[in-house]
């Protein structure tokens, strides 16, 4: 196949399903998991409260909840529902599961400083507003894209936890969200589901917010708690 033949293809030629099939996945998973699916948005709402605590244990719990959310949307939505109609989603799904397990192993070490108020508010806005993008495309309340099940919402919110981690952990955690952002944006564009482009756009916006509002490692409470020696104390 020569170069001219490849150039004749568009993104739509590589998507073997229509927008109705994809949007129906949100409704199907919500109906199948009702009412247990409500546990995910509830966990998402309390996560910033845990993440803002100075104590290590609540911050460990915040990262554990984020890890479970990645495992949930990776295996349930991407592998079980999305994978059968779009084979690359299966690979992404298992990668999401691995990332979720990594977050469980890291625990509090992946959240070295409490979340700032701007980061917490950005998180709440993400998990409360972004789910409605899928409803705007498919006017059915069952189609809500919920945190912990829908990858777009889960990725957009959790980059707030990943973006200001110490390097190289930061980039290890951000690699998969950025790859998913590119893949999903191309898919939504090919399907013509332009409201859903709000997911990758929100991910990038929240990534910028996270870099700007979170303290650098030198400003964390742990580093600030180091007291000067007696010779450096003020008289």
Buried (B, 14 or more C-beta within 10 A) or exposed (E): EEEEEEEEEEEEEEBEBEBEEBBBBBBBBBEEBEEEBEEBBEBBBEBBBBBBBEEEEBBBBBBBBBBBBBBBBBBBBBBBBBBEBBEEBBEBBBBBBBBBBBBBEBBBBBBBBBBBEBBBBBBBEBBBEBBBBBBEBBEBEBBBBBBBBBBBBBBBBBBBBBBBBEEEBBEEBBEBBBEBBEBBBBBBBBBEBEBBBBBBBBBBBBBEBBEEBBBEBEEBEEEEEEEEEEEEEEE
